[in-house]
Structure formats: structure tokens, C-alpha cells
Amino acid sequence: MTSAGLAALSFSRSASVVAKILRHAHEVPDEIAVSFRGRDTSWAVFASQIRRTAQDLRERGVGRGDRVAVLLTNRPEFLVLVQAASAIGAIIVPINFRLSSGEVAFILDNVTPDLLFTEESLAELAAGAVAAATASPEVIDCDAVDLLETAERVELADAELVAPGSGDDFAIMHTSGTTGNPKGAVLSHGNIFACSAQVANRWGIKSGQGVVMLAPPLFHIGAFLGCHGALAGGGTALVIPSAGFDPAETLATMKRFAVTATFMVPQQWQLLCEEIERSGGEGLAITHANWGGAPASEKLLERMKGALPGAEVKAAFGQTETTGYGVGLEFKDSLVRIGSVGKPTDDTAIRVVDPQMNDVGVDEVGEIVYRGPCVMDRYWNNETATAEAFHGGWFHSGDLVRRDADG
């Protein structure tokens, strides 16, 4: 076998989402990988976009361990850049486009990216952030450089693919910064791969089956994980443009594209259920209605059950540092365990402890701490915060919970 063939084989065995994508491109090349504003992209074309953008990154001097920042609204280029960086061992840094220029500047200085990809609508924010930052990344406007066009671009060769290990850095996702400056949670390829596989399994996503609607901003861990669940499983990632939530438009989109799974916060589900009751739910294909981010009342869960009779209503509970996951409430328990977020997800271990790391009793309040393949590696460039977060060998969430006698 040629060296290029050996490289491709090594890469295909990598426990990474980008390796799964290239495998889908080989096995089901004509199935739809990504859909955006009526434009469908097959797995074969999506893989080409990734390979060619990876080559572009290489030509701009990006290599293994370098950071690539993305300040973008929801659009296919976001997905392409994430996987292209992964294919050459670089680290993607999604940035919240709702931050101020000073807050974006802090993130740029924290991760010192080589490149900052943005778009025309965010050009002023990007320029202000770069002007305020010490870091000086090259700024690339995705409206001026077409990452989705492949005809005239060189494709990354198989021999140049980087087969990532499970412990290699994949992304730096910044927390909200409610207690000061945001911290960059470093998620590994193993974190993303393990949690994506769980999402694909829980949401019924298989090769050529399942359409996942990505309505929240892709910089947020919830949408970021949902996206990777779709791509890892081989379903279609339906990217929804970033805008205010419109229940009528959302319902129409779900019907038009036969959406089978999505994640929204309870307030959005409330508005969507009202719209279904007003205009009808005929034509909905949804089988997995996932909620989180805030409590859901018994009234809302009953309403979702009535408005979405063909769907399993499930809760997800976690945070950026646990790759958005950690605890989940199954459909069978959703109306029996009102107020509960469920039980630990596959391969995740939890404890509920007091400040001295002693386990508290049944129905006593304590902090939930985690171990497992979805727990981040560390905080970027912040050894003190990392040591505090992993005190006692478990990740400290800061969330206070009670655990009942059934776990």
C-alpha cells in the first residue's frame, strides 16, 4: 500500500468526527450532510469543502496545535472550518458574536489565534476586537472568500491528514464569564467523539437517517454538540440562520425539511407548542424533542406530549466543561420526575458532595461533580482555574443538586 493509502487508513481509524465524515463521504456520498437556506450539500461535496479548506489553512501557515478562531453567525462555513482545522490538527475557537469588542479581544489574547474568520455583518465587531487586542490574527471575511466553492481550489492530500488521538485538543469553548473573564474549556477529540456518539444514539441518528435542526447559535455548546451528533451519526445537519426565534417559521421549517430531532430551551418549546395548537402539527416528523437550559414545568411537558405525539421528550443537563452533557432525563421519566434532570449519561460518573468532598445523603443538597469521557481536559492558559475545577480528582460543576433514592 502507498504511503498516502496508509495515511488515509490510519486517519479512517481515528476516533474523531472528521474521520467519520470522510467515511460517510465514501459510503453514502450522495446523501445530504448539510442543508442551509434550501441549499443541500452531499457528503462527497462536504468532504471536498473540508479537504480544500484544510489545504487553505495549511497554505496560510496553520499547523498542528495552532488556533483558528471563528466569529460567525450560523452558516455552513462554520461547520467546514471546524472540521478543516481538525483535519490538520489545529484547534478551533468558536466565539460568541453577541459579545462586545472588548470581550472578543480578551478571547483573542487568551488563545492567540493565527486566523480569525468572520463575515460582513460582524466586520465592525471583528475590527474593534482586533484593534483592542494584543494578538494580531489575520482576519478573513467569509463573504469575500468562498469556502464552499471547490472547483478551483487544491485539495489536501491523504498523506497530509493528521489522525488525531483521543487526547488531542479539538476546540476551545469559552464559558459565559459570569464570575469574571470567560475561561476557555479545552475539549479533546475524545470528548467530542464520545458525546457525539451519545447524541446520535439518543436522537436516533444513523447513516442517511435523521435531520437535526440546529437552531441555537453554533458557538454555544448545545448546538455545537448537536451538530457533531448529526455529522458523526451520518444524519443531515439543518443549519438555521441566526435570528430571533419565530415559532411560525420554525414550525414551517420543521415540516418542510422533515426534522426528526432538535434541541431548544423551554421558552422556545412553549411558543412552538402554542403555534402547533394554533395552526396544526400535520406533517411533523419529529421523534426526539430535547430541552434544557432552564426548568420545564409539568404543564409544558404535558403540552409538548400533546402537541408532539410522535416525539420522545428528553432533557439534557450539563455545561461547556462537560461537552454540554452529563445528565439526561429519559422520555419515560419526563412526566413522572417533574423537576428532575435525570440520571448520568453513558460512561459518566457523578457524585453529589459537600465542600469537603464527602458524599451527601439522599435528598440532601450538594455540588454535582463529574468524571468521564465528556469532561474537558483543562482550561486554556489557566492552571489555577484548572486546579480548582479538578480539586479532589473530580470536575466541580458549581451546580447544586439533590439526588433521590433512585439515583
C-alpha positions as CSV (number, residue, x, y, z in Angstrom):
1,M,0.0,0.0,0.0
2,T,1.3,3.5,-0.8
3,S,2.2,5.9,2.0
4,A,-0.9,8.0,1.0
5,G,-3.0,4.9,1.4
6,L,-1.5,4.1,4.8
7,A,-2.2,7.7,5.9
8,A,-5.8,7.5,4.8
9,L,-6.3,4.1,6.5
10,S,-4.7,5.5,9.7
11,F,-7.0,8.5,9.6
12,S,-10.1,6.5,8.9
13,R,-9.5,4.5,12.2
14,S,-9.1,7.8,14.2
15,A,-11.8,8.3,16.9
16,S,-12.7,11.7,15.5
17,V,-15.8,13.2,13.9
18,V,-13.9,14.4,10.8
19,A,-12.8,10.8,10.2
20,K,-16.4,9.7,10.4
21,I,-17.4,12.5,7.9
22,L,-14.8,11.3,5.4
23,R,-16.1,7.7,5.9
24,H,-19.7,8.9,5.2
25,A,-18.4,10.5,2.0
26,H,-17.0,7.2,0.9
27,E,-20.0,5.1,1.9
28,V,-23.0,7.4,1.2
29,P,-21.6,10.1,-1.0
30,D,-24.9,11.4,-2.4
31,E,-26.8,11.6,0.9
32,I,-27.3,15.0,2.4
33,A,-24.8,16.1,5.0
34,V,-25.7,19.8,5.5
35,S,-28.7,21.9,4.5
36,F,-28.9,25.7,4.7
37,R,-31.4,28.0,3.1
38,G,-32.5,25.5,0.6
39,R,-29.0,24.5,-0.5
40,D,-28.2,20.9,0.2
41,T,-24.6,19.6,0.4
42,S,-23.9,16.0,-0.1
43,W,-21.3,14.1,2.0
44,A,-19.0,13.9,-1.0
45,V,-19.1,17.7,-1.6
46,F,-18.9,18.4,2.2
47,A,-15.7,16.3,2.4
48,S,-14.2,18.2,-0.6
49,Q,-15.0,21.5,1.1
50,I,-13.3,20.3,4.3
51,R,-10.2,19.0,2.4
52,R,-9.8,22.1,0.3
53,T,-10.3,24.4,3.3
54,A,-7.7,22.3,5.2
55,Q,-5.3,22.9,2.4
56,D,-6.1,26.7,2.5
57,L,-5.3,26.7,6.2
58,R,-2.0,24.9,5.6
59,E,-1.1,27.4,3.0
60,R,-1.8,30.2,5.5
61,G,0.7,28.7,7.9
62,V,-1.7,26.9,10.2
63,G,-0.3,23.7,11.7
64,R,-0.9,21.2,14.5
65,G,-1.8,22.9,17.8
66,D,-2.4,26.3,16.2
67,R,-5.7,28.1,16.9
68,V,-8.3,29.1,14.4
69,A,-11.0,31.5,15.6
70,V,-14.4,31.7,14.1
71,L,-16.6,34.8,14.7
72,L,-19.6,33.7,12.5
73,T,-23.4,33.5,12.6
74,N,-25.0,30.2,11.8
75,R,-23.8,29.2,8.3
76,P,-22.2,26.2,6.6
77,E,-18.8,27.7,6.6
78,F,-18.8,27.4,10.4
79,L,-19.1,23.6,10.0
80,V,-16.5,23.4,7.3
81,L,-13.9,25.4,9.3
82,V,-14.3,23.3,12.4
83,Q,-13.6,20.1,10.5
84,A,-10.9,21.5,8.3
85,A,-9.0,22.7,11.3
86,S,-9.5,19.2,12.9
87,A,-8.1,17.5,9.7
88,I,-4.7,19.2,10.2
89,G,-4.6,19.0,14.0
90,A,-5.4,22.7,14.6
91,I,-7.7,23.8,17.4
92,I,-11.0,25.6,16.6
93,V,-12.1,28.5,18.8
94,P,-15.8,29.5,18.3
95,I,-16.6,33.0,19.5
96,N,-19.9,34.4,20.7
97,F,-20.9,37.1,18.2
98,R,-23.1,38.7,20.9
99,L,-20.1,39.8,22.9
100,S,-18.6,43.3,22.9
101,S,-15.4,44.0,21.1
102,G,-13.5,44.2,24.4
103,E,-14.8,40.7,25.4
104,V,-13.8,39.3,22.0
105,A,-10.4,40.9,22.3
106,F,-9.9,39.1,25.7
107,I,-10.6,35.8,24.0
108,L,-8.2,36.6,21.2
109,D,-5.5,37.5,23.6
110,N,-6.2,34.3,25.6
111,V,-5.9,31.9,22.7
112,T,-3.6,33.9,20.3
113,P,-5.2,32.5,17.1
114,D,-3.3,32.7,13.7
115,L,-6.6,33.3,11.9
116,L,-9.9,34.9,12.6
117,F,-12.7,34.0,10.2
118,T,-15.7,36.4,10.3
119,E,-18.4,37.8,7.9
120,E,-19.6,41.1,6.6
121,S,-22.3,41.6,9.2
122,L,-19.7,41.2,12.0
123,A,-16.9,43.1,10.4
124,E,-17.2,46.0,12.7
125,L,-17.1,43.8,15.8
126,A,-14.1,41.8,14.5
127,A,-12.2,45.0,13.6
128,G,-12.9,46.5,17.0
129,A,-11.8,43.4,18.8
130,V,-8.5,43.1,16.8
131,A,-7.8,46.8,17.4
132,A,-8.3,46.3,21.2
133,A,-6.3,43.0,21.4
134,T,-2.6,42.4,21.7
135,A,-2.9,39.4,19.5
136,S,-3.0,40.1,15.7
137,P,-4.6,37.3,13.8
138,E,-5.1,37.5,10.1
139,V,-8.8,38.4,9.6
140,I,-10.6,36.6,6.8
141,D,-14.1,37.6,5.6
142,C,-16.1,34.5,4.6
143,D,-18.3,36.7,2.4
144,A,-15.3,37.6,0.3
145,V,-13.6,34.1,0.3
146,D,-15.9,31.3,-0.7
147,L,-15.1,28.3,1.4
148,L,-18.0,26.4,-0.1
149,E,-16.7,26.6,-3.7
150,T,-14.3,23.7,-4.6
151,A,-13.8,23.9,-8.3
152,E,-10.6,26.0,-8.5
153,R,-9.0,25.0,-5.2
154,V,-6.3,22.5,-4.3
155,E,-7.4,19.6,-2.0
156,L,-5.5,18.4,1.0
157,A,-3.7,15.1,0.1
158,D,-4.4,11.9,2.2
159,A,-0.8,11.8,3.2
160,E,-1.1,15.2,4.9
161,L,-4.2,14.3,7.0
162,V,-3.5,14.3,10.8
163,A,-5.0,11.3,12.5
164,P,-5.9,12.9,15.9
165,G,-5.6,10.9,19.2
166,S,-8.4,11.0,21.6
167,G,-6.5,13.3,24.0
168,D,-5.5,15.8,21.3
169,D,-7.1,19.2,21.6
170,F,-10.1,19.8,19.3
171,A,-11.8,23.1,20.5
172,I,-11.5,25.8,23.0
173,M,-15.1,26.8,24.0
174,H,-15.3,29.8,26.3
175,T,-17.7,29.9,29.3
176,S,-20.1,32.8,29.8
177,G,-17.8,34.6,32.2
178,T,-20.5,35.2,34.9
179,T,-17.8,35.2,37.5
180,G,-15.3,37.3,35.7
181,N,-13.5,36.9,32.4
182,P,-14.6,33.8,30.4
183,K,-12.5,30.7,30.7
184,G,-11.6,28.6,27.7
185,A,-12.7,25.0,28.2
186,V,-10.4,22.7,26.2
187,L,-12.4,19.9,24.6
188,S,-10.4,17.0,23.2
189,H,-11.2,14.9,20.1
190,G,-12.2,12.1,22.6
191,N,-14.6,14.4,24.4
192,I,-16.4,15.4,21.1
193,F,-16.4,11.9,19.7
194,A,-17.8,10.3,22.8
195,C,-20.5,12.9,23.3
196,S,-21.4,13.0,19.6
197,A,-21.9,9.2,19.6
198,Q,-24.2,9.5,22.6
199,V,-26.2,12.3,20.9
200,A,-26.5,10.2,17.7
201,N,-27.7,7.2,19.7
202,R,-30.2,9.2,21.9
203,W,-31.6,11.1,19.0
204,G,-32.0,8.2,16.6
205,I,-29.4,9.4,14.0
206,K,-28.0,6.8,11.6
207,S,-26.3,6.9,8.3
208,G,-28.7,8.5,5.9
209,Q,-31.4,8.8,8.6
210,G,-32.4,11.7,10.7
211,V,-32.5,15.5,10.2
212,V,-31.1,17.6,13.1
213,M,-32.3,21.2,13.2
214,L,-29.5,23.5,14.6
215,A,-31.5,26.5,15.7
216,P,-29.4,27.9,18.6
217,P,-26.1,29.7,17.8
218,L,-23.4,27.2,16.7
219,F,-20.8,28.9,19.1
220,H,-22.9,27.5,22.0
221,I,-22.0,24.1,23.3
222,G,-25.6,22.8,22.9
223,A,-25.8,23.5,19.1
224,F,-22.1,22.6,18.7
225,L,-22.7,19.2,20.2
226,G,-26.0,18.7,18.3
227,C,-24.2,19.5,15.1
228,H,-21.5,16.9,15.8
229,G,-24.1,14.3,16.8
230,A,-25.7,14.7,13.3
231,L,-22.3,14.6,11.5
232,A,-20.9,11.7,13.5
233,G,-24.1,9.6,13.1
234,G,-24.5,10.3,9.4
235,G,-27.7,12.3,9.5
236,T,-28.4,15.7,8.0
237,A,-27.4,18.9,9.9
238,L,-30.0,21.5,9.1
239,V,-28.4,24.9,9.8
240,I,-30.9,27.7,10.7
241,P,-29.7,31.3,10.2
242,S,-29.0,33.2,13.4
243,A,-32.0,35.4,14.1
244,G,-34.8,36.0,16.7
245,F,-36.9,32.9,17.4
246,D,-40.0,32.8,15.2
247,P,-42.3,29.9,16.1
248,A,-44.3,30.0,12.9
249,E,-41.2,30.0,10.8
250,T,-39.6,27.3,12.9
251,L,-42.7,25.1,12.6
252,A,-42.8,25.6,8.8
253,T,-39.1,24.7,8.6
254,M,-39.5,21.6,10.7
255,K,-42.3,20.4,8.4
256,R,-40.5,21.4,5.2
257,F,-37.3,19.6,6.0
258,A,-38.8,16.7,7.9
259,V,-36.8,17.5,11.1
260,T,-36.5,14.4,13.3
261,A,-34.6,15.9,16.3
262,T,-33.7,19.3,17.7
263,F,-32.8,21.0,21.0
264,M,-34.5,24.1,22.3
265,V,-35.0,25.8,25.7
266,P,-38.4,25.5,27.4
267,Q,-39.5,29.0,26.4
268,Q,-39.0,28.2,22.7
269,W,-40.9,24.9,23.1
270,Q,-43.7,26.8,24.8
271,L,-44.0,29.2,21.8
272,L,-43.7,26.3,19.3
273,C,-46.5,24.3,21.1
274,E,-48.7,27.4,21.0
275,E,-48.1,27.6,17.3
276,I,-48.9,23.9,16.7
277,E,-52.1,24.3,18.6
278,R,-53.0,27.4,16.5
279,S,-52.0,26.1,13.0
280,G,-51.8,22.4,13.4
281,G,-48.9,19.9,13.6
282,E,-49.8,17.8,10.5
283,G,-46.6,17.0,8.6
284,L,-44.2,17.0,11.6
285,A,-41.7,14.2,11.5
286,I,-40.0,14.9,14.9
287,T,-39.2,11.9,17.0
288,H,-36.8,13.5,19.6
289,A,-37.7,16.8,21.2
290,N,-34.8,17.8,23.5
291,W,-34.9,20.6,26.1
292,G,-32.6,22.1,28.6
293,G,-31.0,25.3,29.8
294,A,-33.9,26.1,32.2
295,P,-36.6,24.1,34.1
296,A,-39.6,22.8,32.3
297,S,-42.9,22.8,34.1
298,E,-45.3,19.8,34.3
299,K,-47.8,21.9,32.3
300,L,-45.2,22.5,29.5
301,L,-44.2,18.8,29.4
302,E,-47.8,17.8,29.1
303,R,-48.3,20.3,26.4
304,M,-45.3,19.0,24.5
305,K,-46.6,15.5,24.8
306,G,-49.9,16.6,23.3
307,A,-48.5,18.8,20.6
308,L,-45.8,16.3,19.6
309,P,-47.4,12.9,20.0
310,G,-44.8,11.2,17.8
311,A,-41.8,12.5,19.8
312,E,-39.8,11.5,22.8
313,V,-39.4,14.5,25.1
314,K,-36.0,14.4,26.8
315,A,-33.9,16.7,29.0
316,A,-30.2,17.4,28.7
317,F,-28.2,18.8,31.6
318,G,-24.5,19.8,31.6
319,Q,-22.2,22.6,30.8
320,T,-19.5,23.6,28.4
321,E,-16.9,21.8,30.5
322,T,-18.8,18.5,30.2
323,T,-19.2,19.0,26.4
324,G,-22.8,20.1,27.1
325,Y,-23.8,16.7,28.6
326,G,-23.5,14.8,31.8
327,V,-27.1,14.0,32.9
328,G,-30.2,13.2,30.9
329,L,-33.9,12.7,31.6
330,E,-35.4,9.9,29.5
331,F,-38.9,10.2,28.0
332,K,-40.4,7.5,30.3
333,D,-39.5,9.6,33.3
334,S,-40.3,13.1,32.0
335,L,-43.8,13.3,33.4
336,V,-43.1,11.2,36.5
337,R,-40.0,13.1,37.6
338,I,-41.0,16.7,37.3
339,G,-38.2,19.0,38.3
340,S,-35.6,16.2,37.7
341,V,-32.8,16.4,35.1
342,G,-32.4,12.6,35.1
343,K,-29.5,10.3,35.6
344,P,-25.9,10.3,34.4
345,T,-25.4,9.6,30.7
346,D,-23.5,6.6,29.4
347,D,-19.9,6.4,30.8
348,T,-20.4,9.5,33.0
349,A,-19.8,9.1,36.7
350,I,-21.2,11.7,39.2
351,R,-21.1,12.3,42.9
352,V,-23.1,14.8,45.0
353,V,-20.7,16.2,47.6
354,D,-20.2,18.8,50.4
355,P,-17.4,21.3,50.3
356,Q,-15.1,18.7,51.9
357,M,-15.8,16.3,49.1
358,N,-17.8,14.0,51.3
359,D,-20.9,12.4,49.6
360,V,-24.1,13.9,50.9
361,G,-27.1,11.7,51.7
362,V,-30.3,11.1,49.7
363,D,-32.3,14.3,49.1
364,E,-29.6,16.4,50.6
365,V,-28.2,19.4,48.7
366,G,-24.7,19.1,47.4
367,E,-22.5,20.0,44.4
368,I,-22.6,17.7,41.4
369,V,-19.1,16.6,40.4
370,Y,-18.2,14.6,37.2
371,R,-15.8,12.1,35.8
372,G,-16.0,10.6,32.3
373,P,-15.1,10.9,28.6
374,C,-17.1,14.0,28.1
375,V,-15.3,16.0,30.8
376,M,-12.9,18.6,29.4
377,D,-9.2,18.3,29.7
378,R,-8.4,21.7,31.2
379,Y,-8.9,25.4,31.0
380,W,-6.7,27.1,28.3
381,N,-3.8,29.1,29.7
382,N,-5.3,29.0,33.3
383,E,-3.6,26.5,35.5
384,T,-5.1,28.0,38.7
385,A,-8.7,27.6,37.5
386,T,-7.9,24.1,36.2
387,A,-6.6,23.0,39.6
388,E,-9.6,24.5,41.4
389,A,-12.0,22.8,39.0
390,F,-10.5,19.4,39.4
391,H,-9.9,19.5,43.2
392,G,-10.1,16.0,44.6
393,G,-9.8,14.4,41.2
394,W,-13.4,15.2,40.0
395,F,-14.6,18.1,37.9
396,H,-16.5,20.6,40.1
397,S,-19.5,22.0,38.2
398,G,-20.6,24.6,40.7
399,D,-24.2,23.3,40.3
400,L,-26.2,22.4,43.5
401,V,-28.5,19.4,43.2
402,R,-30.3,16.8,45.2
403,R,-30.2,13.1,44.3
404,D,-33.2,10.9,45.2
405,A,-33.3,7.3,46.3
406,D,-33.5,6.1,42.7
407,G,-30.4,8.0,41.6
